[in-house]
Every structure is written in structure tokens, then in C-alpha cells.
Amino acid sequence: MVVAYGLLCLGPVTVAGCGALCPSYKRGCYGCYGPVEKPDLQALLEGYRRLGLSEETLRELLQVSFNGYNKSIREWL
């Protein structure tokens, strides 16, 4: 989550390389470079929960962003 703006963010489980384009335009990262090979979705979920967000919120964000093509994400969904 981009804490400064209160936006959902997939940055922690997204391949780097875009130069943080989304946050620079005050929007959450939607994973344009795709997921990392082995995303730590449990750690991301724990961060979301600390902010009062649900597991369902993270699942929905993953489905509309990564579409579950990554094996780790597909198994978690």
C-alpha cells in the first residue's frame, strides 16, 4: 500500500524496473511489470491486515492486476 496516499499497492510483489511510475503520479502500483518469481503474498497480506484491509481485498487486486498467471499467485488465489 502506498501509505502516503492511502492507495492499494502491489509494489512489494512486483518486478522492479518502471522507476516507481505509479507512486510518482500518486496512484498505487498495479504491477505493470508482472509479479516477482516467488511473491511473498502472506507478508503482503499481513501488511494489508495491519492497515485494516481484508484478504478478499488483496485477492481482488491480484486478480485484476496479475490475473493469476504466476504459479505462486494462482495457488494462493
N, CA, C and O of each residue as an XYZ file, in Angstrom:
308
protein
N       0.843     -1.172      0.000
C       0.000      0.000      0.000
C       0.886      1.232      0.000
O       1.881      1.296      0.722
N       0.525      2.188     -0.796
C       1.234      3.455     -0.785
C       0.669      4.233      0.400
O      -0.353      4.909      0.286
N       1.343      4.126      1.523
C       0.826      4.667      2.776
C       0.599      6.175      2.689
O      -0.383      6.682      3.231
N       1.481      6.884      2.023
C       1.358      8.338      1.955
C       0.057      8.788      1.297
O      -0.463      9.860      1.604
N      -0.463      7.966      0.397
C      -1.673      8.353     -0.329
C      -2.884      7.502      0.029
O      -3.990      7.783     -0.434
N      -2.697      6.462      0.850
C      -3.813      5.600      1.224
C      -4.330      4.762      0.071
O      -5.528      4.485      0.001
N      -3.448      4.349     -0.842
C      -3.844      3.585     -2.023
C      -3.341      2.153     -1.951
O      -2.266      1.897     -1.408
N      -4.104      1.226     -2.488
C      -3.654     -0.162     -2.574
C      -2.466     -0.235     -3.515
O      -2.395      0.495     -4.503
N      -1.538     -1.121     -3.201
C      -0.307     -1.193     -3.971
C       0.215     -2.625     -4.021
O       0.185     -3.341     -3.020
N       0.692     -3.037     -5.196
C       1.305     -4.355     -5.369
C       2.823     -4.253     -5.508
O       3.483     -5.240     -5.833
N       3.371     -3.084     -5.269
C       4.806     -2.868     -5.411
C       5.687     -3.911     -4.742
O       6.667     -4.339     -5.352
N       5.388     -4.347     -3.506
C       6.255     -5.312     -2.834
C       6.345     -6.680     -3.515
O       7.272     -7.437     -3.225
N       5.423     -7.016     -4.401
C       5.462     -8.319     -5.076
C       5.554     -8.159     -6.597
O       5.225     -9.082     -7.342
N       6.002     -6.983     -7.055
C       6.080     -6.678     -8.481
C       7.531     -6.564     -8.919
O       8.368     -6.060     -8.171
N       7.834     -7.027    -10.121
C       9.164     -6.895    -10.699
C       9.490     -5.407    -10.836
O       8.671     -4.627    -11.324
N      10.681     -5.026    -10.406
C      11.113     -3.630    -10.483
C      11.515     -3.275    -11.912
O      11.750     -4.156    -12.738
N      11.591     -2.002    -12.187
C      12.088     -1.568    -13.477
C      11.353     -0.384    -14.072
O      11.828      0.214    -15.037
N      10.220     -0.039    -13.523
C       9.436      1.058    -14.089
C       9.842      2.412    -13.519
O       9.407      3.448    -14.021
N      10.667      2.418    -12.482
C      11.064      3.671    -11.856
C       9.999      4.237    -10.933
O       9.925      5.449    -10.727
N       9.171      3.355    -10.378
C       8.087      3.763     -9.461
C       7.159      4.774    -10.113
O       6.798      5.788     -9.516
N       6.784      4.480    -11.341
C       5.929      5.381    -12.113
C       4.599      5.665    -11.420
O       4.199      6.823    -11.301
N       3.914      4.621    -10.965
C       2.592      4.821    -10.340
C       2.664      5.719     -9.105
O       1.930      6.705     -9.034
N       3.526      5.410     -8.128
C       3.584      6.281     -6.949
C       3.969      7.722     -7.292
O       3.535      8.656     -6.619
N       4.781      7.904     -8.334
C       5.157      9.276     -8.694
C       3.963     10.066     -9.224
O       3.987     11.297     -9.239
N       2.918      9.358     -9.659
C       1.681     10.009    -10.102
C       0.564      9.839     -9.071
O      -0.621      9.963     -9.383
N       0.976      9.552     -7.835
C       0.054      9.424     -6.697
C      -1.027      8.372     -6.909
O      -2.206      8.601     -6.637
N      -0.596      7.213     -7.402
C      -1.517      6.079     -7.512
C      -0.792      4.829     -7.046
O       0.438      4.785     -7.048
N      -1.540      3.821     -6.650
C      -0.945      2.576     -6.193
C      -0.371      1.776     -7.355
O      -0.888      1.837     -8.470
N       0.687      1.033     -7.095
C       1.283      0.169     -8.115
C       0.315     -0.963     -8.448
O      -0.207     -1.630     -7.555
N       0.083     -1.168     -9.735
C      -0.803     -2.256    -10.150
C      -0.029     -3.395    -10.803
O      -0.632     -4.309    -11.366
N       1.281     -3.352    -10.736
C       2.099     -4.473    -11.179
C       2.339     -4.557    -12.669
O       2.277     -5.649    -13.234
N       2.609     -3.449    -13.321
C       2.733     -3.440    -14.782
C       3.861     -4.337    -15.296
O       3.793     -4.807    -16.431
N       4.898     -4.585    -14.489
C       5.993     -5.456    -14.912
C       5.761     -6.900    -14.498
O       6.625     -7.753    -14.701
N       4.612     -7.176    -13.927
C       4.275     -8.533    -13.521
C       4.817     -8.869    -12.145
O       5.591     -8.109    -11.563
N       4.402    -10.017    -11.634
C       4.831    -10.414    -10.292
C       6.257    -10.955    -10.280
O       6.745    -11.479    -11.281
N       6.911    -10.819     -9.140
C       8.219    -11.446     -8.973
C       8.029    -12.957     -9.037
O       6.909    -13.450     -8.901
N       9.109    -13.686     -9.241
C       9.008    -15.135     -9.414
C       8.359    -15.829     -8.220
O       7.517    -16.709     -8.393
N       8.747    -15.438     -7.026
C       8.181    -16.054     -5.817
C       7.669    -14.948     -4.892
O       8.340    -14.589     -3.925
N       6.494    -14.412     -5.182
C       5.975    -13.315     -4.356
C       5.609    -13.782     -2.954
O       5.012    -14.845     -2.782
N       5.965    -12.993     -1.963
C       5.623    -13.315     -0.574
C       4.256    -12.705     -0.274
O       4.152    -11.656      0.361
N       3.223    -13.377     -0.741
C       1.864    -12.868     -0.608
C       1.385    -12.867      0.835
O       0.573    -12.026      1.221
N       1.880    -13.798      1.628
C       1.477    -13.831      3.034
C       1.980    -12.584      3.755
O       1.252    -11.996      4.556
N       3.209    -12.180      3.480
C       3.753    -10.968      4.103
C       2.979     -9.737      3.636
O       2.704     -8.836      4.428
N       2.628     -9.700      2.353
C       1.844     -8.578      1.837
C       0.476     -8.540      2.506
O      -0.012     -7.472      2.876
N      -0.137     -9.706      2.659
C      -1.440     -9.780      3.316
C      -1.348     -9.289      4.762
O      -2.235     -8.578      5.235
N      -0.286     -9.666      5.457
C      -0.115     -9.214      6.841
C      -0.013     -7.693      6.897
O      -0.558     -7.065      7.805
N       0.681     -7.106      5.933
C       0.764     -5.646      5.866
C      -0.594     -5.023      5.601
O      -0.945     -4.007      6.201
N      -1.352     -5.625      4.711
C      -2.703     -5.127      4.421
C      -3.585     -5.225      5.660
O      -4.354     -4.311      5.959
N      -3.470     -6.332      6.375
C      -4.295     -6.508      7.587
C      -3.964     -5.465      8.648
O      -4.858     -4.963      9.329
N      -2.674     -5.137      8.790
C      -2.283     -4.106      9.758
C      -2.924     -2.761      9.417
O      -3.126     -1.917     10.290
N      -3.238     -2.579      8.149
C      -3.881     -1.337      7.708
C      -5.401     -1.450      7.690
O      -6.097     -0.532      7.255
N      -5.913     -2.598      8.172
C      -7.358     -2.777      8.257
C      -8.007     -3.288      6.986
O      -9.224     -3.192      6.830
N      -7.203     -3.836      6.066
C      -7.744     -4.356      4.810
C      -7.903     -5.869      4.887
O      -7.197     -6.536      5.644
N      -8.816     -6.401      4.114
C      -9.131     -7.829      4.175
C      -8.334     -8.638      3.155
O      -7.759     -8.100      2.208
N      -8.322     -9.939      3.381
C      -7.709    -10.868      2.431
C      -8.437    -10.785      1.093
O      -7.809    -10.866      0.038
N      -9.742    -10.627      1.134
C     -10.534    -10.529     -0.095
C     -10.111     -9.315     -0.923
O     -10.083     -9.384     -2.151
N      -9.787     -8.223     -0.271
C      -9.323     -7.025     -0.977
C      -8.047     -7.329     -1.743
O      -7.910     -6.936     -2.901
N      -7.109     -8.029     -1.103
C      -5.857     -8.391     -1.767
C      -6.124     -9.361     -2.909
O      -5.552     -9.202     -3.988
N      -6.964    -10.348     -2.706
C      -7.286    -11.314     -3.769
C      -7.872    -10.601     -4.992
O      -7.488    -10.892     -6.125
N      -8.789     -9.681     -4.763
C      -9.399     -8.946     -5.873
C      -8.358     -8.122     -6.617
O      -8.372     -8.069     -7.847
N      -7.458     -7.479     -5.884
C      -6.409     -6.679     -6.509
C      -5.483     -7.556     -7.350
O      -5.097     -7.169     -8.453
N      -5.128     -8.729     -6.837
C      -4.272     -9.649     -7.588
C      -4.964    -10.139     -8.857
O      -4.326    -10.260     -9.903
N      -6.244    -10.416     -8.775
C      -6.979    -10.926     -9.937
C      -7.077     -9.891    -11.047
O      -6.949    -10.238    -12.221
N      -7.299     -8.643    -10.708
C      -7.430     -7.626    -11.755
C      -6.077     -7.130    -12.239
O      -5.993     -6.524    -13.307
N      -5.015     -7.373    -11.477
C      -3.695     -6.893    -11.868
C      -2.859     -7.965    -12.547
O      -2.418     -7.784    -13.682
N      -2.639     -9.071    -11.866
C      -1.774    -10.118    -12.392
C      -2.545    -11.233    -13.084
O      -1.946    -12.031    -13.805
N      -3.824    -11.306    -12.891
C      -4.675    -12.339    -13.481
C      -4.303    -13.758    -13.091
O      -4.779    -14.709    -13.711
N      -3.473    -13.919    -12.089
C      -3.168    -15.248    -11.584
C      -2.308    -16.106    -12.497
O      -2.307    -17.328    -12.348
N      -1.570    -15.512    -13.445
C      -0.730    -16.312    -14.334
C       0.485    -16.883    -13.618
O       0.948    -17.971    -13.961
N       0.995    -16.181    -12.649
C       2.138    -16.653    -11.889
C       1.702    -17.829    -11.020
O       0.672    -17.758    -10.350
N       2.473    -18.897    -11.029
C       2.091    -20.108    -10.297
C       1.835    -19.829     -8.816
O       0.849    -20.314     -8.262
N       2.701    -19.060     -8.176
C       2.528    -18.761     -6.752
C       1.230    -18.014     -6.495
O       0.542    -18.280     -5.510
N       0.898    -17.093     -7.363
C      -0.344    -16.322     -7.203
C      -1.547    -17.204     -7.479
O      -2.539    -17.153     -6.753
N      -1.463    -18.005     -8.516
C      -2.565    -18.909     -8.869
C      -2.885    -19.846     -7.706
O      -4.054    -20.082     -7.398
N      -1.850    -20.378     -7.063
C      -2.054    -21.282     -5.928
C      -2.658    -20.547     -4.739
O      -3.461    -21.122     -4.004
N      -2.291    -19.302     -4.539
C      -2.774    -18.531     -3.398
C      -4.219    -18.077     -3.592
O      -4.986    -17.995     -2.633
N      -4.581    -17.784     -4.840
C      -5.947    -17.331     -5.111
C      -6.918    -18.453     -4.854
O      -8.125    -18.277     -5.024
